[in-house]
């Protein structure tokens, strides 16, 4: 009875891994060895008792508790030692009677019992027993694995030993484990009797791999054949070598929605994101871009949000009225196994390294909306409830959509009065677009033609291809492969867009020394344009709101947008053109917020674009006290004001025909004719 069991003397952990899995000397599986796991809904009953590989998201993690592996007993009569293994069971029945005393007929003589032998009682010795670490995780399906209209499935994962404390809520993991059944409450109690023959399922984890970057869509490439991979690489090279690759990618975001060119370009930059910086002292500078879409009802804000959430490899879509503060950040729940409190992540935690789209942002309660302040700037969720003090990562980009307070946007009131959101929250958005439904005969005609064209043509081609798929399978396969990049329409498929963004995020561009003074000069000039006196004078004494002023947060926004543009060019350095485009988007988002209106209620800023561009060139010439200006400098100024190169060329051609200006043959200088 004194023989020690092998489990008690073992100083290592024994794990069972699938075939073809390689580990290092420490027993860890590297990122290059992370396999492609299946979804929870693809694990069937035939996998019962076998090793399965599942990929999902951790939504709940219990506290680490000691679990008894080998129980050591000591007899209080004969002093014999007994060891019993628990075989990883959640509960066991302790030994009560000493087998040594029972086999020898008794351990001793009790006083006053006339020579009767007394049976020894075993006592559990804690110091001689062996314990191991135990943690229960709740694994849930990824958003892209859940079919439309279905509820995500979840499964319990039991981790022991060194597999504990590896994952936290919000991490995407791949688990190798044994798929096993378990009776409800182990068949005991009222719950066990009520469940009858029904059992719950769990996975006994043998290996746990945490994905460092959830936006790497490597599993998507594994499902493609060699021919499709070659075609995909060729399409990406075609898009990169085109004249306007960013325009092609931005137009591919919700192509059924007409217009919103600047908004789609900003959403593309949000999908790409900037570079995350971590200083030596521990300070973090976020690289995710937050965007807020505001405007009248019926301008396709919700459709844009849903499309971005579906294109993003890790996107979570929620509404403001149907979400609470704890539902967005984190909540404290009661563990069914131990009865203690555990931490469960919300929507923002589950969207870590992804995009969280919040619709009806203005319908949220003020107490729930205040919990997003920390996430949007520090990108963490701090919890101090019920004795649990923890900090979870919430490195997510927030895409919010809000409606005006009174049906439609009122230009006579400030932004805060229309949207009913605090300035402290609005200042955390990098870009704020105001989408208005303004009657315009040309735009309405183009919109109506686009909508009717979509209803006439889109969707019918897919049905036609499906009906002809039985006759010619090879031709249909070629059509699917070729449809990733349509050169005639200038659009790419969502799969190609996702792959392009995944490759672009591998680059970490930096600001070169020759571009840094240019950014400083541009920021100071924009800062001078937002002087309080100038704003009051331009707006006729009406205050547009403090959130439209150029602050240090807008400077960081320009840097993040420039880094995203450099990533889309597959470059490791931010160019001046990227800074100009970032300033243009910042100016366009601000220009929509501060647009002036005339007496008839129509926009004044959109009436004459050519005159506004000519005024910029003329003011620069008057400030420089010269009649000849450089075309390159003027072009940079015009782009920073929110105009395009095509509009500037049209302006130069128009005023050159009127003999007001003259451009030299090399197209490098502009001369004013006096």
N, C-alpha and C positions, 0 to 999 in steps of 0.2 A: 504493500500500500504506500510505501514511501517513494516509489518510482515517480519521477517528475514527468508529466506529459510533454510531448514535443512542442506544443503550443506555448507552454510556459517558458521553455528554454530558447525559443526562437527569438533572434535579434534582428530579424528582417521581415519584410512584408511580401507575401506571395500573391501575385496577381495573375489573372488569366487574360491574355490579350488575343485579339484575332490574328489570323495568319497574315504575314507580311508586315507586321508592325515592328518598328525598330525603336529602341530606346538607348539612351546614353548610360553611363556608369551609375548615375544617380537615379536612374529609373524614370526620367522625364522624357516626354515625347515633344520634340521641337515643333515650331510652326510649320516647317516644311513637311512634317509627318502627319499633320492634321488631315484625317480622311474626310471624304464627303459622306456625311451621315444622311439618314432618311428622316422624313417627317414622322411625327407621332401617329398620324392617321394611317401610315403605311406599315406599322407594326401590327401583325395579325396574330391569331391564336397559334399558328404553326411555329411561331418564334418562342413559344413558352418553354422556359428552361434552357434557352440557347443564348449565345452572346449576340447582342444587337449593337449597332452604332447609330445613335440618334443625335441630331443637331437641333438645338432649340435655344430659348432664352430663359435665363433664371429670373423668376419673378418673386421668389420668396426664399429666404434662407433662415434656418433656425440657429439658435446658439449651439456652440460646440459643447457636448456633454460627454463625460466618461461612460463607456459601455463595458460591462463585465465580459471578459473572454474566458478566463479560467478562474473558477471559484475554489478557494482553499478553505478546508474545514479542519477543526481540531476537536477531538473527543474530550469532554470534561472529566471522564472517568479513567480511561486507559492512556490518554495523551496521544493517540494515533492521529496522523495527518492524512487527509484525503483531498484529492484534486479532481475536479469535474469540469469539463469543457461545456460551454453554453451553445456552441455551434451557431453563433451569430443570431440567436433567437432574441426577440424583443423582451420576452419574459420567460421565466423558468420556475420550477418548483424546487425549493431548496431541500437538501438532504436533512433528515431529522435523526435517524437512527444510525449508530456507528456499526458498520459491517464487521469490524474486528470483534467488538463485544458480542455481536449476534452469532458469529461463527464459533467463538470460544465458549459460548454459553453464559457470558456475563463478564463484566469487567471488575467486579469486587463485591464485597459483602456489606450490606447496609445494616446499621445498628438497629436492633429491635425487630428485625425482620426474620429471625430464626434461620439465618444462613442463606436467605434468598439472594440470588444474584441480581445486581442492578444493571440495566442497559444504559450505555452512555448516550448522551445527547450531543449532537454535532453543533458547533458554533462557527459561524462564518468569520474568517479572519481577513480583514481588509489588507493588512500589510503583506500577506502571502499571496493574495490574489493578483491577477493581471488585468489591467484595464486598457482600453484603447479609445482614441477620440472618435466621436460619432457626430454626424451632422446630417440633417435632412434638408434637401433642396426640392424646390418645386419647379419643374421644367415645363415650359409652355411653348407652343408652336410659334414660329416666326410669322410676322404679318404677311410676308409674301407666300407662305405655305398654306394659309387659310383660304379656302374658296370663298367667293362672294356670297354673303348671306349666312355663313356658318360661324359657329362659336369656336374660338381656339380651344384646343384640347390641352390638358395638363397631365403631368405624371410625376409621382414622387421618386426621388433619387436618394438612395442611402449611401453616404460617403463615410469611409472609415480610415483611420490612420492619417497618412500624409496627404490624402485627397481632400481633407477638410480645409476650410479657410482659403481655398483657391479661387472661388467664384463668389461674387456678390450680386445682389439684384440689379438687373440691367445688362449683365454680361451675356454674350453669345458663346455657347460652349458646344463641344462635341463629346458625348459620353459613350464610352464602351462599357457595357455591363451585362449582367445576366437578367433576363426578363422573367420575373417570377410572380405568382399569385400570392395573395395573403388574405386570410379570413378577416372579416370586419371585427375589430376589437379582439382578434385572435379567438373568436368563437365564444367569448365570455361576456357575461352581462346581458342587459336588455338589448343593446344594439346588436350583439352577436346572435342572439336568439331571433331577433326580428329579421336579420339579413338572411338567415338560413344557409342555403348552399351558395349564395352569392359571395364573390371574393373581389377584393380590390387588387390593383396591379402596382408593382413598383419595380425599380431597376436597382440591382445591387452593383454599384459602380466599381469597375476595375481600372478605369483610366478616365481622366478628365482633362480636356484641352480647352483652354480659353482663347478665343479669337481676339487678337490684338486690334485688328482693324475690321470692323463689320462692313465697311463699304467696299472691300475687295470682293468682287463677285467672281471668285475663282470657281465656285461650284457651278456657275452658269457655263463656264468654258469647258468644264469636264463633261457636260452633256452634249457638246457639239462634236461632230466628226472632223477629220482632218481637212476635208474639202470646205466645210463651213468655216473652220478657223482661218484658212487661207483667204477665203472670200471676205471674212470679217476684217482681217488685217488690210486687205486691199481697199476695202471701203473706207477704213479709217485714214489710210494714206491719201485717198482721193479727197476726203473732207479737209484734211490738214493742208493739202496743196491747193485748195480752191482759193478764190479771191477773198471771200468773207466766211471763214469757217464758223465764227461765233454767230453770225447771222443765220447760217443754215441750222445750227444746233438750237438757237433760240426760237426759230420758226417751227421747229419740230416739237416744241412743248405746246400741247393742246392745239394742234393745227386746225381743229374744227372751230375754234374761237377766233373771230375776226378782230384784227387790230391788236392793240396793246403791245406794240413792238418793244417799247422800253421796259414794260413790266415783265415780259417774257425774257428779255435779256437779263434783267435783274434776278429772275427766278433761276436762270441758268447759272449765274454766278453764285447764288445761294446753294445750289446743288454741288457746285465745285468747292466752294469755301476757301478761306484763307489759310494761313499757316499758324498753327498753334505754337506759342512761345512759352517756355518755362525758364525763368531767370534762375541765377545761382542762389538767390536768397529764398527761393520757393514761390515767388510771385508768378502768377499765370496771366498771360494775355491771350484772350480768346481769339480764335480764327474763324468761328462760325458767324454767319451773316444773318441778322434778323430783319425781316421785312414785314411791313404792315400795309394792307390794302384797304382803303376806305373809299366809300362812295355810295352812290344811289343804288337802290335795289334793281336787279335785272341786268347787271353789267358783267356777269359770269365770274364773280369773285369765288363762289363756292366751287365752280367747275375747275378753276385754276388750282385751287387748294387740293381738290381730290386727285387731279392729274399729277401734281407734284408729289403727293404722298404715295401714289402708285408707281411713279418712275423711280423714286428714291429707293435704294435697296433696303433701307430701314426707315420707313415712314409710318407715323401714327397719326390718324385723323380723329379729331374729337370736336365737339361743339361746346361753346361756353356755357349754355344753359344746362346741358346734360353732364357737366363735369364739376366736381367740387375741388376744394383746395387740396385735400388729401388724395383725391383721385388723380390729380396732376402731379403731385410731388411724391409723397410716400405716406403710408399708413401703418398703424400698429395693429396687428391681428393676433388672435389667440391660437397657439399651436394645439392641434388636435391630439398630438401624441403625448406631450408633456404637460399641457395645460398652461404653459407659460407664454409670455408675449414674444412675438417675433416681428421682424420688419419686412414689409412688402412694398415694392416700388410702384410708382404711379406711371402715368403716360409719359411725362418728361424723362423719368429715369429709364423707362423701357425704350425711349427714342434716343438713347445715348449714341453719339457719333452718327446721328441721322437727322431727320426733320420731323418736327411736331407741328402739324397744321391744326390751328384752333379757329374754328368758324364761329360766327356770332360772338366775337370777342367782347363787344360792348354789353352783352346780356349777362355777363358773369357778375356775381356778387363782389362787392368791394373787398370783403375779407378773403375770398378765394383768389381774386386777382392780385392781391398783395403778395401772395406766395410765389409769384412768378418773377418778382424783382431780382431775387438772388440768382435764379437760374439764368436769366438773360445776361447778366454781367459776370458773375463769378463762376457760373456753370456748375454749381454744386447745390445739393439739397441738404440742409442741416435739420436734423430732427432731435428734439429734446422733449420726449413724451414718455410718461409711465416709467421713468427710470432708465430709458434707453436714450443715449446720446451718441449720435452717429452722423456721418457725412457721406452722402452718396454722390457719385458722379452723374451729372446731367449735361453732358457736352452735346447739346442738341441745338439746332437752328430752329427758331420760332418763326412760323409763318402765320400771321393773324389776319383775319378779315373782320371789319367792323362796319356797321351801318350807321347813318346819321341818326341823331336823336329824334328828329321829327320827320319821318318818312324820307324827305329829300334834303339835300344839302342846301343850307341857307348861306349865301355869300355875304350877307350883311352882318353875320356873326362870326366870331373867331372860331378857330379849329376846336378848342377845348369845349366851347359851348355847343358845337355841332356833334362832336363825337362822344362827349361826356366821359373822357378818359383823362387821368391826371398827367401833368407834364412830366413828372418823374418817370412814368412808365413809357411815354411816347419818346422820350429822349434816348431810351435804350434801343430803339429801332435804328438800324443803319440807314434804311430807306423807307420813306413813307409816300405812297402813291395815292393820289386822290383821283378816283375814276368817276367821272360825272357823265350823266346822260343828257347831253346838250343837243337839241334839234339842229341838224345840219343836213341840207338836201343832198349834197354830194356824198357825205359819209353814210347817211341812211340808205342811199341807193346802192352803194357798194356793199353795205352790210346785208341788205335784203338779197342781193344777187349771190353773195357768198352762202347765205343760209339755204337758199333754194338750190344752189349747186350741190351743197353737201347732201341735201335730202334726195336729190336726183341720182347722184353718182356714188357717194360714199356708202359702204356696207353692201351694196349690190354686187360689187366685184368679188367680195369674199364669198357670198352665197353662190355665185356662178362658178368660182373655183372649186367650192366644195362639191357642187353637183357634178363637175367634170373630173373629180379626183379618181373615180373608179376606172375611167377610160384611159387616163394617161397619168400614172403616178410620177414618172420621172419629170415630166414637164411641170407638174405642180410643185415638185421639190425645187426645181430650178427657179421657179417664180418666187417661192418663199425666200430662197437665198438671195436673189437679186433685189428683193423689195427692201433690203436693209438701207439702201441709199438710192433714192430716186433723184437722178440728176435733172430730169425735166422739171419736176416740182420744186427741187431744192430742199427735200425733206429726208430725214433719216428715221429709222424705226426706233421704238423705245429700247430694244435690246442693244442696238448700236450706240444709242445715246448713253445708256448705262455703262457700256464698256468703255466708251470714250472718256466719260467722267472718271471711271475707275483708274484708267491709265494716267489721266491728268493729275489725280490726287497723289500720285507717286512722287511728283516734283515738289520741292520746297523752295520756292523762289525767295531771293533776298533783294534788298534795295541797294544797288551799286552806289559808290560815292558820287558819281557824276549826276545821278538822278535825285539824290537827297536835297541839294539846294533848290532844285526845281519844285519839289513838293513843298518845301518851306515857303518859297515865294508865292506859290499858288494859294496856299492856306492863308497867308497874311493878306493877300489881295481879296480873297473871299471874305475874310474876317472884317476887312475895312468896308466892304460893301454892305455888311449887316450892322452898321453903326445904328444905335437907337434913333438918333436924329434923322438919319437918312431913311430909315424904315417908316417913320411917322410921316415924313414929307412925301414919300412915294405912295403910301397908302391913304393919303388924304386925312391923316390924323387917326385912322383906325389901327388898332393893334392886332397883329395877326397871330400873336402867341409866341411865348419864349422858346417853344420847342423847334421853331423854324430857324433859329439863329445858329450861326456857325460856331460850334464849340469844339473842345478837344476830342470829344467822342466822334464828331464828324471827321476829324483828322484821322483817327484810327479807322473809321469806316472807309475813307479813301484808300488807306494802305491795304486794308483787307480786300477791297474790290480790285485794286491793282494786282495783288497777289493772285486772286482768282483768274483775272484775265491772263496773267503770265502762265498760269497752270494750263489754261486752255490752249495756249500756244506751245505747250510742252517745253517751256523755257525755265531756267533756274534763276533768271534775273528779271526784275521789273523794269520795263522800258518806259520812256516818256509818253509813248502812245497809250500805254496802259493807264498811266496817271491821268492823261487827258480824257480818256473814256470814263474813268471812275469819277472825275470831277463833273463830266457831262451828265452822268446818271444822277449824281448827287444834286446837281443844279436842276435837272428835269423833275426830280421828285419834289424839290422845294418850290419850283416854279408852279407846279400844279396846286400847291397849298396856298400860294400868295398871288394867284391870278386875279387881276382886276376886272371889274365889270362896269359896263357903261349904263346909261340910263335905261336902255331897252332890255337890260339883263343879259346881253350877249357878251362873250369874251372879247376883250380889246387886244389881248396879247396875240391872239391867233389871226388877227385881221390882216396884217401885213408883215410877213417874215422878212421880206427883202429890205424894207425900211429899217427894221431893227438891226439887221446885219450891217447895213450901210452906216447906221449911226455909230456902231461899235468901231468901224474902221475910221470914220471921220473923227470921233472923239480921241482915238489913239494918235491920229495925225496931228490934231490940235494940241494934245498934251506934249508931243515930241517936238513941236515947232518946226515941222518939216512937211513938205508936200509929197515926199516919196517915202513909202514904208515897205518893209520886207514882207513878202507874201507868206513866208513860213511862220513868222511871228504872229501875223494877223490870223492865220488859219488856226493856230493853237488857241488864241484868245476866243475865237468864234466857237470852236468846239467846246471849250470850257463853259461857255454860256448856254450850252444845251442844243446847239444847232449841228447839222451834219455837213460833211464836205460837199455833198451834192447841192445843198441849199446855198452854200457860199459860192460855188461855181455859177449857179443860176443868177445870183445877185451880181456877180462881177460881169457876167455877160449882159445883163439888163442895163446896168449903169454904164457899161462900155459902149453899148449901142446908143445911149442917150448922150454920149460924149462928155460925161461927167468925170470919168476916170479913164486911165489908159494903162494897160498891162503890157510889159515888154515881151519880146518874142520868146525869151527863155522862161517866161512865166515865173519870175522870181521877185519882181518888184511891182508895186502899184503906185501910179503917179496921178495926183489930182490936177485936173486941167482948170486953171484959173482964168 
